[in-house]
Structures are given as C-alpha cells and as structure tokens.
Amino acid sequence: MDLATSLVAVGLAMDSFSVSIANGMARRKFQISNALKIAFFFGGFQGVMLLIGWSMGVYVMDFIAVLIIG
C-alpha cells in the first residue's frame, strides 16, 4: 500500500470517527440498535463510494489508453 492510499484511508477513518463522536454526544440515551445502524450505513456508503471510485478509475484508465494507443 502506498502513502497516498494510506492517507486517504486515515482521512476517511477520521471523518467517520468525528461524525460518530458528534452523533454520540447529541443522543441522550445510548441504544445499541442505533449505534449498529449508524455503523452499518457509514461502512456501507464508504464501501460503495470506494467501488464507484475504483470502477470510474478503471473506465478512465481504459479511455485514456484508447486515446493514447489508438
């Protein structure tokens, strides 16, 4: 894993952590069902965004290869 990938991963983890902390402080009563729901949605959306970015990168890479190679 290169440095850029590591920095992006750390940035996403800090983003999720800060939102989770703020959400936990805003709630008056802790419920495990709400915590699991929030964790599932954050993990799911970050996974989906990762797959969308990867597939777009592959598409752009193929597009540029066609333009360069001919």
PDB file with SEQRES, HELIX, SHEET and CRYST1 records, atoms N, CA, C and O in Angstrom:
SEQRES   1 A   70  MET ASP LEU ALA THR SER LEU VAL ALA VAL GLY LEU ALA          
SEQRES   2 A   70  MET ASP SER PHE SER VAL SER ILE ALA ASN GLY MET ALA          
SEQRES   3 A   70  ARG ARG LYS PHE GLN ILE SER ASN ALA LEU LYS ILE ALA          
SEQRES   4 A   70  PHE PHE PHE GLY GLY PHE GLN GLY VAL MET LEU LEU ILE          
SEQRES   5 A   70  GLY TRP SER MET GLY VAL TYR VAL MET ASP PHE ILE ALA          
SEQRES   6 A   70  VAL LEU ILE ILE GLY                                          
HELIX    1 AA1 LEU A    3  ALA A   26  1                                  24    
HELIX    2 AA2 ILE A   32  ILE A   69  1                                  38    
CRYST1    1.000    1.000    1.000  90.00  90.00  90.00 P 1           1          
ATOM      1  N   MET A   1       0.841  -1.168   0.000  1.00  0.00           N  
ATOM      2  CA  MET A   1       0.000   0.000   0.000  1.00  0.00           C  
ATOM      3  C   MET A   1       0.891   1.238   0.000  1.00  0.00           C  
ATOM      4  O   MET A   1       1.828   1.336   0.793  1.00  0.00           O  
ATOM      5  N   ASP A   2       0.600   2.168  -0.880  1.00  0.00           N  
ATOM      6  CA  ASP A   2       1.442   3.353  -0.963  1.00  0.00           C  
ATOM      7  C   ASP A   2       0.965   4.440   0.009  1.00  0.00           C  
ATOM      8  O   ASP A   2      -0.056   4.284   0.679  1.00  0.00           O  
ATOM      9  N   LEU A   3       1.703   5.513   0.071  1.00  0.00           N  
ATOM     10  CA  LEU A   3       1.442   6.581   1.025  1.00  0.00           C  
ATOM     11  C   LEU A   3       0.107   7.273   0.754  1.00  0.00           C  
ATOM     12  O   LEU A   3      -0.626   7.583   1.693  1.00  0.00           O  
ATOM     13  N   ALA A   4      -0.216   7.520  -0.512  1.00  0.00           N  
ATOM     14  CA  ALA A   4      -1.463   8.214  -0.839  1.00  0.00           C  
ATOM     15  C   ALA A   4      -2.674   7.400  -0.400  1.00  0.00           C  
ATOM     16  O   ALA A   4      -3.627   7.951   0.152  1.00  0.00           O  
ATOM     17  N   THR A   5      -2.643   6.106  -0.640  1.00  0.00           N  
ATOM     18  CA  THR A   5      -3.753   5.245  -0.227  1.00  0.00           C  
ATOM     19  C   THR A   5      -3.884   5.228   1.288  1.00  0.00           C  
ATOM     20  O   THR A   5      -4.993   5.255   1.821  1.00  0.00           O  
ATOM     21  N   SER A   6      -2.765   5.184   1.970  1.00  0.00           N  
ATOM     22  CA  SER A   6      -2.794   5.198   3.437  1.00  0.00           C  
ATOM     23  C   SER A   6      -3.370   6.510   3.964  1.00  0.00           C  
ATOM     24  O   SER A   6      -4.156   6.505   4.911  1.00  0.00           O  
ATOM     25  N   LEU A   7      -2.989   7.621   3.364  1.00  0.00           N  
ATOM     26  CA  LEU A   7      -3.507   8.911   3.811  1.00  0.00           C  
ATOM     27  C   LEU A   7      -5.002   9.049   3.557  1.00  0.00           C  
ATOM     28  O   LEU A   7      -5.720   9.600   4.391  1.00  0.00           O  
ATOM     29  N   VAL A   8      -5.474   8.562   2.434  1.00  0.00           N  
ATOM     30  CA  VAL A   8      -6.914   8.587   2.154  1.00  0.00           C  
ATOM     31  C   VAL A   8      -7.662   7.719   3.160  1.00  0.00           C  
ATOM     32  O   VAL A   8      -8.714   8.117   3.660  1.00  0.00           O  
ATOM     33  N   ALA A   9      -7.134   6.551   3.457  1.00  0.00           N  
ATOM     34  CA  ALA A   9      -7.773   5.657   4.422  1.00  0.00           C  
ATOM     35  C   ALA A   9      -7.841   6.291   5.805  1.00  0.00           C  
ATOM     36  O   ALA A   9      -8.867   6.196   6.478  1.00  0.00           O  
ATOM     37  N   VAL A  10      -6.761   6.935   6.234  1.00  0.00           N  
ATOM     38  CA  VAL A  10      -6.748   7.595   7.536  1.00  0.00           C  
ATOM     39  C   VAL A  10      -7.734   8.760   7.547  1.00  0.00           C  
ATOM     40  O   VAL A  10      -8.431   8.972   8.540  1.00  0.00           O  
ATOM     41  N   GLY A  11      -7.797   9.509   6.462  1.00  0.00           N  
ATOM     42  CA  GLY A  11      -8.735  10.626   6.368  1.00  0.00           C  
ATOM     43  C   GLY A  11     -10.182  10.170   6.453  1.00  0.00           C  
ATOM     44  O   GLY A  11     -10.989  10.796   7.140  1.00  0.00           O  
ATOM     45  N   LEU A  12     -10.517   9.096   5.768  1.00  0.00           N  
ATOM     46  CA  LEU A  12     -11.884   8.563   5.830  1.00  0.00           C  
ATOM     47  C   LEU A  12     -12.207   8.036   7.217  1.00  0.00           C  
ATOM     48  O   LEU A  12     -13.324   8.207   7.705  1.00  0.00           O  
ATOM     49  N   ALA A  13     -11.239   7.399   7.849  1.00  0.00           N  
ATOM     50  CA  ALA A  13     -11.463   6.879   9.194  1.00  0.00           C  
ATOM     51  C   ALA A  13     -11.676   8.021  10.179  1.00  0.00           C  
ATOM     52  O   ALA A  13     -12.543   7.930  11.048  1.00  0.00           O  
ATOM     53  N   MET A  14     -10.894   9.102  10.058  1.00  0.00           N  
ATOM     54  CA  MET A  14     -11.065  10.243  10.959  1.00  0.00           C  
ATOM     55  C   MET A  14     -12.405  10.921  10.730  1.00  0.00           C  
ATOM     56  O   MET A  14     -13.039  11.377  11.682  1.00  0.00           O  
ATOM     57  N   ASP A  15     -12.844  10.992   9.479  1.00  0.00           N  
ATOM     58  CA  ASP A  15     -14.135  11.585   9.155  1.00  0.00           C  
ATOM     59  C   ASP A  15     -15.263  10.794   9.818  1.00  0.00           C  
ATOM     60  O   ASP A  15     -16.136  11.375  10.464  1.00  0.00           O  
ATOM     61  N   SER A  16     -15.244   9.494   9.661  1.00  0.00           N  
ATOM     62  CA  SER A  16     -16.274   8.651  10.269  1.00  0.00           C  
ATOM     63  C   SER A  16     -16.219   8.721  11.791  1.00  0.00           C  
ATOM     64  O   SER A  16     -17.258   8.757  12.451  1.00  0.00           O  
ATOM     65  N   PHE A  17     -15.031   8.740  12.341  1.00  0.00           N  
ATOM     66  CA  PHE A  17     -14.879   8.798  13.787  1.00  0.00           C  
ATOM     67  C   PHE A  17     -15.436  10.097  14.358  1.00  0.00           C  
ATOM     68  O   PHE A  17     -16.114  10.087  15.386  1.00  0.00           O  
ATOM     69  N   SER A  18     -15.148  11.217  13.690  1.00  0.00           N  
ATOM     70  CA  SER A  18     -15.631  12.503  14.202  1.00  0.00           C  
ATOM     71  C   SER A  18     -17.148  12.610  14.122  1.00  0.00           C  
ATOM     72  O   SER A  18     -17.782  13.149  15.028  1.00  0.00           O  
ATOM     73  N   VAL A  19     -17.730  12.102  13.045  1.00  0.00           N  
ATOM     74  CA  VAL A  19     -19.192  12.114  12.931  1.00  0.00           C  
ATOM     75  C   VAL A  19     -19.814  11.190  13.972  1.00  0.00           C  
ATOM     76  O   VAL A  19     -20.859  11.511  14.536  1.00  0.00           O  
ATOM     77  N   SER A  20     -19.190  10.061  14.228  1.00  0.00           N  
ATOM     78  CA  SER A  20     -19.695   9.138  15.241  1.00  0.00           C  
ATOM     79  C   SER A  20     -19.623   9.750  16.638  1.00  0.00           C  
ATOM     80  O   SER A  20     -20.545   9.583  17.436  1.00  0.00           O  
ATOM     81  N   ILE A  21     -18.541  10.453  16.935  1.00  0.00           N  
ATOM     82  CA  ILE A  21     -18.406  11.121  18.232  1.00  0.00           C  
ATOM     83  C   ILE A  21     -19.487  12.190  18.383  1.00  0.00           C  
ATOM     84  O   ILE A  21     -20.138  12.277  19.423  1.00  0.00           O  
ATOM     85  N   ALA A  22     -19.675  13.004  17.342  1.00  0.00           N  
ATOM     86  CA  ALA A  22     -20.692  14.063  17.406  1.00  0.00           C  
ATOM     87  C   ALA A  22     -22.088  13.471  17.548  1.00  0.00           C  
ATOM     88  O   ALA A  22     -22.910  13.995  18.299  1.00  0.00           O  
ATOM     89  N   ASN A  23     -22.358  12.400  16.843  1.00  0.00           N  
ATOM     90  CA  ASN A  23     -23.668  11.757  16.936  1.00  0.00           C  
ATOM     91  C   ASN A  23     -23.879  11.156  18.321  1.00  0.00           C  
ATOM     92  O   ASN A  23     -24.980  11.233  18.866  1.00  0.00           O  
ATOM     93  N   GLY A  24     -22.855  10.570  18.887  1.00  0.00           N  
ATOM     94  CA  GLY A  24     -22.966  10.010  20.224  1.00  0.00           C  
ATOM     95  C   GLY A  24     -23.182  11.068  21.286  1.00  0.00           C  
ATOM     96  O   GLY A  24     -23.897  10.834  22.260  1.00  0.00           O  
ATOM     97  N   MET A  25     -22.569  12.233  21.107  1.00  0.00           N  
ATOM     98  CA  MET A  25     -22.752  13.311  22.070  1.00  0.00           C  
ATOM     99  C   MET A  25     -24.130  13.949  21.947  1.00  0.00           C  
ATOM    100  O   MET A  25     -24.639  14.497  22.925  1.00  0.00           O  
ATOM    101  N   ALA A  26     -24.740  13.893  20.777  1.00  0.00           N  
ATOM    102  CA  ALA A  26     -26.044  14.517  20.562  1.00  0.00           C  
ATOM    103  C   ALA A  26     -27.181  13.669  21.129  1.00  0.00           C  
ATOM    104  O   ALA A  26     -28.246  14.200  21.445  1.00  0.00           O  
ATOM    105  N   ARG A  27     -26.973  12.379  21.260  1.00  0.00           N  
ATOM    106  CA  ARG A  27     -28.031  11.490  21.765  1.00  0.00           C  
ATOM    107  C   ARG A  27     -28.025  11.485  23.287  1.00  0.00           C  
ATOM    108  O   ARG A  27     -26.970  11.525  23.919  1.00  0.00           O  
ATOM    109  N   ARG A  28     -29.212  11.437  23.857  1.00  0.00           N  
ATOM    110  CA  ARG A  28     -29.336  11.424  25.313  1.00  0.00           C  
ATOM    111  C   ARG A  28     -29.184  10.019  25.881  1.00  0.00           C  
ATOM    112  O   ARG A  28     -28.641   9.838  26.971  1.00  0.00           O  
ATOM    113  N   LYS A  29     -29.665   9.027  25.137  1.00  0.00           N  
ATOM    114  CA  LYS A  29     -29.639   7.656  25.632  1.00  0.00           C  
ATOM    115  C   LYS A  29     -28.949   6.762  24.600  1.00  0.00           C  
ATOM    116  O   LYS A  29     -29.272   6.810  23.414  1.00  0.00           O  
ATOM    117  N   PHE A  30     -28.016   5.962  25.051  1.00  0.00           N  
ATOM    118  CA  PHE A  30     -27.302   5.044  24.158  1.00  0.00           C  
ATOM    119  C   PHE A  30     -28.169   3.821  23.883  1.00  0.00           C  
ATOM    120  O   PHE A  30     -28.672   3.176  24.802  1.00  0.00           O  
ATOM    121  N   GLN A  31     -28.330   3.518  22.602  1.00  0.00           N  
ATOM    122  CA  GLN A  31     -29.029   2.302  22.193  1.00  0.00           C  
ATOM    123  C   GLN A  31     -28.150   1.579  21.189  1.00  0.00           C  
ATOM    124  O   GLN A  31     -27.696   2.163  20.205  1.00  0.00           O  
ATOM    125  N   ILE A  32     -27.920   0.312  21.449  1.00  0.00           N  
ATOM    126  CA  ILE A  32     -27.041  -0.469  20.575  1.00  0.00           C  
ATOM    127  C   ILE A  32     -27.602  -0.562  19.158  1.00  0.00           C  
ATOM    128  O   ILE A  32     -26.837  -0.622  18.195  1.00  0.00           O  
ATOM    129  N   SER A  33     -28.929  -0.575  19.020  1.00  0.00           N  
ATOM    130  CA  SER A  33     -29.526  -0.666  17.682  1.00  0.00           C  
ATOM    131  C   SER A  33     -29.201   0.580  16.861  1.00  0.00           C  
ATOM    132  O   SER A  33     -28.913   0.475  15.669  1.00  0.00           O  
ATOM    133  N   ASN A  34     -29.244   1.761  17.486  1.00  0.00           N  
ATOM    134  CA  ASN A  34     -28.885   2.981  16.756  1.00  0.00           C  
ATOM    135  C   ASN A  34     -27.401   2.990  16.397  1.00  0.00           C  
ATOM    136  O   ASN A  34     -27.030   3.402  15.298  1.00  0.00           O  
ATOM    137  N   ALA A  35     -26.559   2.541  17.312  1.00  0.00           N  
ATOM    138  CA  ALA A  35     -25.122   2.503  17.043  1.00  0.00           C  
ATOM    139  C   ALA A  35     -24.811   1.555  15.882  1.00  0.00           C  
ATOM    140  O   ALA A  35     -24.001   1.879  15.014  1.00  0.00           O  
ATOM    141  N   LEU A  36     -25.448   0.400  15.868  1.00  0.00           N  
ATOM    142  CA  LEU A  36     -25.215  -0.559  14.779  1.00  0.00           C  
ATOM    143  C   LEU A  36     -25.760  -0.036  13.451  1.00  0.00           C  
ATOM    144  O   LEU A  36     -25.152  -0.245  12.401  1.00  0.00           O  
ATOM    145  N   LYS A  37     -26.886   0.633  13.499  1.00  0.00           N  
ATOM    146  CA  LYS A  37     -27.475   1.198  12.278  1.00  0.00           C  
ATOM    147  C   LYS A  37     -26.550   2.253  11.674  1.00  0.00           C  
ATOM    148  O   LYS A  37     -26.305   2.262  10.468  1.00  0.00           O  
ATOM    149  N   ILE A  38     -26.040   3.140  12.529  1.00  0.00           N  
ATOM    150  CA  ILE A  38     -25.131   4.186  12.051  1.00  0.00           C  
ATOM    151  C   ILE A  38     -23.847   3.574  11.502  1.00  0.00           C  
ATOM    152  O   ILE A  38     -23.364   3.992  10.450  1.00  0.00           O  
ATOM    153  N   ALA A  39     -23.293   2.590  12.201  1.00  0.00           N  
ATOM    154  CA  ALA A  39     -22.067   1.931  11.738  1.00  0.00           C  
ATOM    155  C   ALA A  39     -22.288   1.230  10.405  1.00  0.00           C  
ATOM    156  O   ALA A  39     -21.432   1.284   9.523  1.00  0.00           O  
ATOM    157  N   PHE A  40     -23.431   0.575  10.257  1.00  0.00           N  
ATOM    158  CA  PHE A  40     -23.741  -0.127   9.006  1.00  0.00           C  
ATOM    159  C   PHE A  40     -23.837   0.857   7.837  1.00  0.00           C  
ATOM    160  O   PHE A  40     -23.296   0.602   6.761  1.00  0.00           O  
ATOM    161  N   PHE A  41     -24.530   1.983   8.052  1.00  0.00           N  
ATOM    162  CA  PHE A  41     -24.686   2.941   6.959  1.00  0.00           C  
ATOM    163  C   PHE A  41     -23.368   3.613   6.603  1.00  0.00           C  
ATOM    164  O   PHE A  41     -23.071   3.790   5.421  1.00  0.00           O  
ATOM    165  N   PHE A  42     -22.573   3.989   7.595  1.00  0.00           N  
ATOM    166  CA  PHE A  42     -21.279   4.600   7.290  1.00  0.00           C  
ATOM    167  C   PHE A  42     -20.378   3.619   6.552  1.00  0.00           C  
ATOM    168  O   PHE A  42     -19.779   3.966   5.534  1.00  0.00           O  
ATOM    169  N   GLY A  43     -20.280   2.401   7.061  1.00  0.00           N  
ATOM    170  CA  GLY A  43     -19.448   1.402   6.393  1.00  0.00           C  
ATOM    171  C   GLY A  43     -19.947   1.075   5.003  1.00  0.00           C  
ATOM    172  O   GLY A  43     -19.158   0.941   4.067  1.00  0.00           O  
ATOM    173  N   GLY A  44     -21.254   0.946   4.867  1.00  0.00           N  
ATOM    174  CA  GLY A  44     -21.841   0.629   3.561  1.00  0.00           C  
ATOM    175  C   GLY A  44     -21.603   1.725   2.539  1.00  0.00           C  
ATOM    176  O   GLY A  44     -21.193   1.454   1.410  1.00  0.00           O  
ATOM    177  N   PHE A  45     -21.863   2.975   2.940  1.00  0.00           N  
ATOM    178  CA  PHE A  45     -21.672   4.070   1.998  1.00  0.00           C  
ATOM    179  C   PHE A  45     -20.204   4.260   1.637  1.00  0.00           C  
ATOM    180  O   PHE A  45     -19.890   4.547   0.482  1.00  0.00           O  
ATOM    181  N   GLN A  46     -19.306   4.106   2.596  1.00  0.00           N  
ATOM    182  CA  GLN A  46     -17.896   4.233   2.257  1.00  0.00           C  
ATOM    183  C   GLN A  46     -17.440   3.103   1.349  1.00  0.00           C  
ATOM    184  O   GLN A  46     -16.608   3.316   0.467  1.00  0.00           O  
ATOM    185  N   GLY A  47     -17.974   1.903   1.554  1.00  0.00           N  
ATOM    186  CA  GLY A  47     -17.655   0.790   0.659  1.00  0.00           C  
ATOM    187  C   GLY A  47     -18.180   1.024  -0.747  1.00  0.00           C  
ATOM    188  O   GLY A  47     -17.488   0.745  -1.726  1.00  0.00           O  
ATOM    189  N   VAL A  48     -19.404   1.537  -0.851  1.00  0.00           N  
ATOM    190  CA  VAL A  48     -19.994   1.817  -2.162  1.00  0.00           C  
ATOM    191  C   VAL A  48     -19.221   2.926  -2.865  1.00  0.00           C  
ATOM    192  O   VAL A  48     -18.956   2.836  -4.064  1.00  0.00           O  
ATOM    193  N   MET A  49     -18.857   3.975  -2.124  1.00  0.00           N  
ATOM    194  CA  MET A  49     -18.087   5.058  -2.737  1.00  0.00           C  
ATOM    195  C   MET A  49     -16.723   4.557  -3.219  1.00  0.00           C  
ATOM    196  O   MET A  49     -16.232   4.996  -4.259  1.00  0.00           O  
ATOM    197  N   LEU A  50     -16.122   3.652  -2.475  1.00  0.00           N  
ATOM    198  CA  LEU A  50     -14.851   3.068  -2.891  1.00  0.00           C  
ATOM    199  C   LEU A  50     -15.015   2.308  -4.205  1.00  0.00           C  
ATOM    200  O   LEU A  50     -14.198   2.452  -5.115  1.00  0.00           O  
ATOM    201  N   LEU A  51     -16.066   1.502  -4.301  1.00  0.00           N  
ATOM    202  CA  LEU A  51     -16.300   0.740  -5.530  1.00  0.00           C  
ATOM    203  C   LEU A  51     -16.625   1.643  -6.716  1.00  0.00           C  
ATOM    204  O   LEU A  51     -16.185   1.378  -7.834  1.00  0.00           O  
ATOM    205  N   ILE A  52     -17.387   2.701  -6.482  1.00  0.00           N  
ATOM    206  CA  ILE A  52     -17.694   3.647  -7.563  1.00  0.00           C  
ATOM    207  C   ILE A  52     -16.416   4.336  -8.039  1.00  0.00           C  
ATOM    208  O   ILE A  52     -16.193   4.457  -9.243  1.00  0.00           O  
ATOM    209  N   GLY A  53     -15.583   4.784  -7.113  1.00  0.00           N  
ATOM    210  CA  GLY A  53     -14.329   5.431  -7.491  1.00  0.00           C  
ATOM    211  C   GLY A  53     -13.396   4.493  -8.227  1.00  0.00           C  
ATOM    212  O   GLY A  53     -12.750   4.886  -9.199  1.00  0.00           O  
ATOM    213  N   TRP A  54     -13.325   3.251  -7.766  1.00  0.00           N  
ATOM    214  CA  TRP A  54     -12.464   2.272  -8.430  1.00  0.00           C  
ATOM    215  C   TRP A  54     -12.960   1.998  -9.848  1.00  0.00           C  
ATOM    216  O   TRP A  54     -12.163   1.978 -10.786  1.00  0.00           O  
ATOM    217  N   SER A  55     -14.269   1.786 -10.015  1.00  0.00           N  
ATOM    218  CA  SER A  55     -14.798   1.476 -11.351  1.00  0.00           C  
ATOM    219  C   SER A  55     -14.655   2.668 -12.288  1.00  0.00           C  
ATOM    220  O   SER A  55     -14.397   2.490 -13.478  1.00  0.00           O  
ATOM    221  N   MET A  56     -14.820   3.884 -11.766  1.00  0.00           N  
ATOM    222  CA  MET A  56     -14.612   5.062 -12.616  1.00  0.00           C  
ATOM    223  C   MET A  56     -13.146   5.197 -12.999  1.00  0.00           C  
ATOM    224  O   MET A  56     -12.833   5.585 -14.124  1.00  0.00           O  
ATOM    225  N   GLY A  57     -12.251   4.882 -12.080  1.00  0.00           N  
ATOM    226  CA  GLY A  57     -10.823   4.924 -12.390  1.00  0.00           C  
ATOM    227  C   GLY A  57     -10.445   3.931 -13.471  1.00  0.00           C  
ATOM    228  O   GLY A  57      -9.653   4.246 -14.359  1.00  0.00           O  
ATOM    229  N   VAL A  58     -11.007   2.733 -13.401  1.00  0.00           N  
ATOM    230  CA  VAL A  58     -10.740   1.727 -14.434  1.00  0.00           C  
ATOM    231  C   VAL A  58     -11.274   2.197 -15.785  1.00  0.00           C  
ATOM    232  O   VAL A  58     -10.616   2.021 -16.811  1.00  0.00           O  
ATOM    233  N   TYR A  59     -12.469   2.797 -15.786  1.00  0.00           N  
ATOM    234  CA  TYR A  59     -13.053   3.297 -17.028  1.00  0.00           C  
ATOM    235  C   TYR A  59     -12.193   4.406 -17.624  1.00  0.00           C  
ATOM    236  O   TYR A  59     -11.914   4.400 -18.823  1.00  0.00           O  
ATOM    237  N   VAL A  60     -11.777   5.348 -16.799  1.00  0.00           N  
ATOM    238  CA  VAL A  60     -10.955   6.453 -17.290  1.00  0.00           C  
ATOM    239  C   VAL A  60      -9.605   5.938 -17.777  1.00  0.00           C  
ATOM    240  O   VAL A  60      -9.078   6.427 -18.776  1.00  0.00           O  
ATOM    241  N   MET A  61      -9.043   4.951 -17.075  1.00  0.00           N  
ATOM    242  CA  MET A  61      -7.777   4.379 -17.497  1.00  0.00           C  
ATOM    243  C   MET A  61      -7.905   3.738 -18.881  1.00  0.00           C  
ATOM    244  O   MET A  61      -7.041   3.917 -19.739  1.00  0.00           O  
ATOM    245  N   ASP A  62      -8.993   2.990 -19.088  1.00  0.00           N  
ATOM    246  CA  ASP A  62      -9.231   2.379 -20.401  1.00  0.00           C  
ATOM    247  C   ASP A  62      -9.457   3.443 -21.468  1.00  0.00           C  
ATOM    248  O   ASP A  62      -8.962   3.313 -22.588  1.00  0.00           O  
ATOM    249  N   PHE A  63     -10.194   4.486 -21.133  1.00  0.00           N  
ATOM    250  CA  PHE A  63     -10.472   5.570 -22.070  1.00  0.00           C  
ATOM    251  C   PHE A  63      -9.185   6.265 -22.490  1.00  0.00           C  
ATOM    252  O   PHE A  63      -8.983   6.536 -23.674  1.00  0.00           O  
ATOM    253  N   ILE A  64      -8.315   6.556 -21.529  1.00  0.00           N  
ATOM    254  CA  ILE A  64      -7.052   7.219 -21.845  1.00  0.00           C  
ATOM    255  C   ILE A  64      -6.144   6.288 -22.649  1.00  0.00           C  
ATOM    256  O   ILE A  64      -5.445   6.736 -23.558  1.00  0.00           O  
ATOM    257  N   ALA A  65      -6.154   5.001 -22.319  1.00  0.00           N  
ATOM    258  CA  ALA A  65      -5.332   4.047 -23.081  1.00  0.00           C  
ATOM    259  C   ALA A  65      -5.784   3.998 -24.534  1.00  0.00           C  
ATOM    260  O   ALA A  65      -4.949   3.914 -25.435  1.00  0.00           O  
ATOM    261  N   VAL A  66      -7.069   4.049 -24.772  1.00  0.00           N  
ATOM    262  CA  VAL A  66      -7.577   4.038 -26.154  1.00  0.00           C  
ATOM    263  C   VAL A  66      -7.156   5.307 -26.878  1.00  0.00           C  
ATOM    264  O   VAL A  66      -6.798   5.256 -28.054  1.00  0.00           O  
ATOM    265  N   LEU A  67      -7.193   6.446 -26.191  1.00  0.00           N  
ATOM    266  CA  LEU A  67      -6.786   7.696 -26.817  1.00  0.00           C  
ATOM    267  C   LEU A  67      -5.291   7.710 -27.152  1.00  0.00           C  
ATOM    268  O   LEU A  67      -4.891   8.218 -28.199  1.00  0.00           O  
ATOM    269  N   ILE A  68      -4.477   7.153 -26.265  1.00  0.00           N  
ATOM    270  CA  ILE A  68      -3.027   7.190 -26.483  1.00  0.00           C  
ATOM    271  C   ILE A  68      -2.601   6.141 -27.516  1.00  0.00           C  
ATOM    272  O   ILE A  68      -1.843   6.430 -28.442  1.00  0.00           O  
ATOM    273  N   ILE A  69      -3.111   4.917 -27.333  1.00  0.00           N  
ATOM    274  CA  ILE A  69      -2.691   3.827 -28.228  1.00  0.00           C  
ATOM    275  C   ILE A  69      -3.366   3.931 -29.585  1.00  0.00           C  
ATOM    276  O   ILE A  69      -2.752   3.672 -30.620  1.00  0.00           O  
ATOM    277  N   GLY A  70      -4.620   4.308 -29.568  1.00  0.00           N  
ATOM    278  CA  GLY A  70      -5.295   4.482 -30.850  1.00  0.00           C  
ATOM    279  C   GLY A  70      -6.327   3.513 -31.144  1.00  0.00           C  
ATOM    280  O   GLY A  70      -6.952   3.580 -32.203  1.00  0.00           O  
TER     281      GLY A  70                                                      
END                                                                             
